[in-house]
């Protein structure tokens, strides 16, 4: 009995998290309609009552990181003063990008610009030049600095406390300067870590489901491959075997190699799309929209109406902010793991600025491709197209040369993004449920890999990923408070660095 109790105490986060995951799988499959109704109500309440907090917090995270980067603390190493970076700049950037945002950016790079063009917020007329300009700069904001700033808040805290202070890689340890070591090692700390795991597997599973749906949509559109449960299962099983094998092989082999390959595919796809697309309008978009993005940045990032209609803002901006925060535990843990030996300033530039610049280049190309081709359809036809975003990219590509090659590259990119995202998520979940061990047991990687795949497949089969996605986003509210607390906790520890030197 004592051994069982001792085992449960050591593995409490893993056992309880797996139990919750299994419950979600069963309940989500059996009672999908109920789950959808409950999750929708929760999300609506969170958005309407706390939308302002999400907007304010994301804006605050950006300011906080800018302040830290420019301060004297920017030179502090994430590790010992003698530590060197483990990975080259290219490998580091590749893993940062592929482990964080890959599937979502590819999935929405065509559909989202068209969505804002067809249905912009109140005060902008659909199908106009103003709507087109708004759509591009909005995509810059959604997929650029706002999401990477959220990831970097958690990643910076974990990297600092883990490599500089010698703490284990647990979210709860980030709050130790505020609540004390006793609380973080007790039940309160375990609750935080379990909650972080639940938010993570829910958010990751839905993103993997989106990736599978677009891969199947592309195969169906290009080759009449049936877009049904059997195809989903085959693709999920194949990719799951690959990413579990990659996760077991470790960061240095699996994730690093796959991320580098995928980054080269992304660069080739980007170059080809630029060549076959409207090159001059793309360059005009890059210059004009970047300028508009900078000019309107403060107004856009804090956009929320005090008296007018907030429907668009809640459905898009707050929704995205909450989704990014739901991804923060796993992405933050992963980018912390690969950033040992970097200075704080290097970390912020690499984890926030560099991927933001690449995202702007990516969306300038694909956003322009989408909007330039939009004249081939009426607004109603465009609205019907983006109602199935998984095939929108392939439909738009048909209007350009080398459409088949571009489509094949997108499918390959999605497949490898699927693997790298699931790979890094599996690694992070295993760390979070192994008391922050940087070399978690292989069986935990296998367990979490199977759980992620099972949730994605079962919810796709049940007809909707939306309930779990909505739940993960609604659950991001408590984690948002944890992230807010991380900022003063980090400042408190950084101030101790000054006292040591004086």
Residue pairs with C-beta under 8 A, 6 or more apart in sequence:
8 15
10 435
11 433
12 190
12 194
13 190
13 193
13 194
13 197
13 432
13 433
13 435
14 433
14 434
14 444
16 194
17 194
17 197
17 198
17 201
17 433
18 433
18 447
18 451
20 194
20 198
21 198
21 201
21 451
21 455
22 451
24 202
24 455
24 468
25 451
25 454
25 455
25 458
27 35
28 35
28 455
28 458
28 459
28 462
28 467
28 468
29 458
29 459
29 461
29 462
32 459
32 462
32 463
32 464
32 467
35 467
35 468
35 471
36 464
36 466
36 467
36 470
38 467
39 466
39 467
39 468
39 470
39 471
39 474
40 467
40 470
42 470
42 471
42 474
43 470
43 471
43 473
43 474
46 322
46 473
46 474
46 477
47 314
47 318
47 319
47 322
48 314
50 477
51 304
51 310
51 313
51 314
51 318
52 304
53 480
54 318
54 321
54 322
54 325
54 480
55 301
55 302
55 303
55 304
55 317
55 318
55 321
56 302
57 321
57 480
57 483
57 484
58 146
58 149
58 150
58 301
58 321
58 324
59 301
59 302
60 484
60 487
61 149
61 150
61 152
61 153
61 483
61 487
62 145
62 146
62 149
62 301
64 153
64 487
65 149
65 152
65 153
65 156
65 348
65 352
68 74
68 156
68 344
68 348
68 490
68 494
69 344
69 345
69 348
69 349
72 498
73 344
73 494
73 497
74 343
74 344
74 345
74 348
75 343
75 344
75 345
76 160
76 164
76 343
76 344
76 494
76 497
77 83
77 164
77 341
77 342
77 343
78 156
78 159
78 160
78 163
78 164
78 336
78 339
78 340
78 341
78 342
78 343
78 344
78 347
79 163
79 164
79 340
79 341
80 163
80 164
83 163
83 340
83 341
84 341
85 92
85 339
85 340
85 341
85 342
86 338
86 340
86 341
87 95
87 256
87 338
89 350
90 260
90 263
91 256
91 259
91 260
92 338
92 339
92 342
92 350
93 263
93 350
93 354
93 355
94 256
94 259
94 260
94 262
94 263
95 251
95 255
95 256
95 259
95 334
95 335
95 338
95 420
95 424
96 335
96 338
96 350
96 351
96 354
96 355
97 259
97 263
97 266
97 355
97 358
98 255
98 258
98 259
98 262
98 263
98 416
98 417
98 420
98 421
98 424
99 255
99 259
99 331
99 334
99 335
99 420
99 421
99 423
99 424
100 147
100 148
100 151
100 327
100 331
100 334
100 335
100 355
101 143
101 147
101 148
101 355
101 359
102 262
102 413
102 417
102 420
102 421
103 207
103 208
103 210
103 211
103 414
103 417
103 418
103 421
104 143
104 207
104 210
105 143
105 359
105 362
106 214
106 393
106 410
106 413
106 414
106 417
107 210
107 211
107 214
107 389
107 390
107 414
108 139
108 143
108 389
109 139
109 362
109 363
109 366
109 367
109 370
109 393
110 366
110 367
110 369
110 370
110 389
110 392
110 393
110 396
111 370
111 386
111 389
111 392
111 393
112 135
112 138
112 139
112 142
112 389
113 135
113 136
113 139
113 363
113 366
113 367
113 370
113 371
114 135
114 370
114 371
114 374
114 382
114 385
114 386
114 392
115 135
115 386
116 131
116 134
116 135
116 138
116 139
116 316
117 126
117 127
117 131
117 132
117 135
117 371
117 374
117 382
118 126
118 127
118 379
118 382
118 383
118 386
119 126
119 312
119 383
120 126
120 130
120 131
120 134
120 135
120 312
121 134
121 312
121 313
122 308
122 309
122 312
124 130
124 131
124 134
125 131
126 379
127 379
132 371
133 288
133 289
133 292
135 367
135 371
136 285
136 289
136 292
136 363
136 364
136 367
136 368
136 371
137 289
137 292
137 293
137 296
137 300
138 300
138 316
139 363
139 367
140 289
140 290
140 293
140 359
140 360
140 363
141 293
141 297
141 300
141 301
142 316
142 317
142 320
143 359
143 363
144 293
144 355
144 356
144 359
144 360
145 352
145 353
145 356
146 301
146 320
146 321
146 324
147 320
147 324
147 327
148 351
148 352
148 355
148 356
149 352
150 321
150 324
150 325
150 327
150 328
150 483
151 324
151 327
151 328
151 331
151 332
151 335
151 351
152 332
152 335
152 347
152 348
152 351
152 352
153 328
153 332
153 483
153 486
153 487
154 171
154 174
154 328
154 329
154 331
154 332
154 333
154 336
154 483
154 486
155 331
155 332
155 333
155 334
155 335
155 336
155 339
155 347
155 351
156 336
156 344
156 347
156 348
156 351
156 490
157 174
157 332
157 336
157 486
157 489
157 490
158 169
158 171
158 174
158 332
158 333
158 336
159 335
159 336
159 339
159 340
159 342
159 347
160 344
160 490
160 493
160 494
161 167
161 173
161 174
161 176
161 493
162 168
162 169
162 173
162 336
162 436
163 340
163 341
165 493
167 173
167 176
167 436
168 435
168 436
168 437
169 333
169 336
169 337
169 431
169 432
169 436
169 437
169 438
170 184
170 189
170 193
170 432
170 435
170 436
171 192
171 193
171 196
171 329
171 333
171 432
171 482
172 184
172 188
172 189
172 190
172 192
172 193
173 184
173 189
173 436
174 482
174 486
174 489
174 490
175 183
175 184
175 192
175 482
175 485
175 486
175 489
176 183
176 184
176 489
177 489
177 490
177 492
177 493
178 485
178 488
178 489
178 492
179 188
183 189
184 192
192 482
193 432
195 475
195 478
195 479
196 329
196 432
196 479
196 482
197 329
197 429
197 432
197 433
198 475
199 326
199 329
199 472
199 475
199 476
199 479
200 326
200 327
200 329
200 330
200 425
200 428
200 429
200 432
201 425
201 429
201 448
201 451
201 452
201 455
202 326
202 455
202 468
202 469
202 471
202 472
202 475
203 323
203 326
203 327
203 330
203 469
203 472
203 473
204 327
204 330
204 421
204 422
204 425
204 429
204 452
205 451
205 452
205 455
205 456
205 459
205 465
205 468
206 456
206 459
206 465
206 468
206 469
206 472
207 327
207 421
208 236
208 418
208 421
208 422
208 452
208 453
208 456
209 455
209 456
209 457
209 459
209 460
209 465
210 390
210 465
211 414
211 417
211 418
211 421
212 232
212 235
212 236
212 239
212 418
212 456
212 457
212 460
213 232
213 390
213 460
213 465
214 389
214 390
214 391
214 393
214 414
215 235
215 411
215 414
215 415
215 418
216 225
216 227
216 231
216 232
216 235
216 390
217 227
217 388
217 390
217 391
217 394
218 390
218 391
218 393
218 394
218 407
218 410
218 411
218 414
219 225
219 227
219 231
219 411
220 226
220 227
220 391
221 391
221 394
221 395
221 407
222 394
222 404
222 407
222 408
222 411
225 231
229 460
229 461
232 457
232 460
232 461
233 457
236 453
236 456
236 457
237 453
239 415
239 418
239 419
239 422
239 453
240 422
240 449
240 450
240 452
240 453
242 419
243 418
243 419
243 420
243 422
243 423
243 426
243 449
244 426
244 445
244 446
244 449
244 450
245 254
246 253
246 254
246 255
246 258
246 419
246 423
247 254
247 255
247 422
247 423
247 426
247 427
247 430
247 445
247 449
248 254
248 442
248 445
248 446
250 439
251 337
251 338
251 427
254 423
255 420
255 423
255 424
255 427
258 416
258 419
258 420
258 423
259 420
261 416
262 413
262 416
262 417
262 420
265 409
265 412
265 413
265 416
266 362
266 413
268 409
269 406
269 409
269 410
269 413
270 361
270 362
270 365
272 402
272 405
272 406
272 409
273 365
273 366
273 369
273 400
273 406
274 282
274 365
276 400
276 401
276 402
276 406
277 365
277 368
277 369
277 372
277 400
278 368
278 369
278 372
281 368
281 372
282 364
282 365
282 368
282 369
285 364
285 367
285 368
286 360
286 361
286 364
289 360
289 364
289 367
290 360
290 364
293 300
293 360
303 313
303 317
304 310
304 313
304 317
304 318
305 313
319 473
322 473
322 474
322 476
322 477
322 480
323 469
323 472
323 473
323 476
325 476
325 479
325 480
325 483
326 472
326 473
326 475
326 476
326 479
328 479
328 483
329 428
329 432
329 479
330 424
330 425
330 428
330 429
330 432
331 424
331 428
333 428
333 431
333 432
334 424
334 425
334 427
334 428
335 351
337 427
337 428
337 431
337 438
339 347
339 350
339 351
342 350
366 393
369 396
369 397
369 400
370 392
370 396
373 396
373 399
373 400
374 382
376 399
377 385
385 391
385 392
385 395
386 392
393 407
393 410
394 403
394 407
394 410
397 403
397 406
397 407
397 410
400 406
422 449
422 452
422 453
425 448
425 452
426 445
426 448
426 449
426 452
427 440
427 445
429 444
429 448
430 440
430 441
430 444
430 445
430 448
431 437
431 438
431 440
433 440
433 444
433 448
434 440
434 441
434 444
455 468
456 465
459 465
459 467
459 468
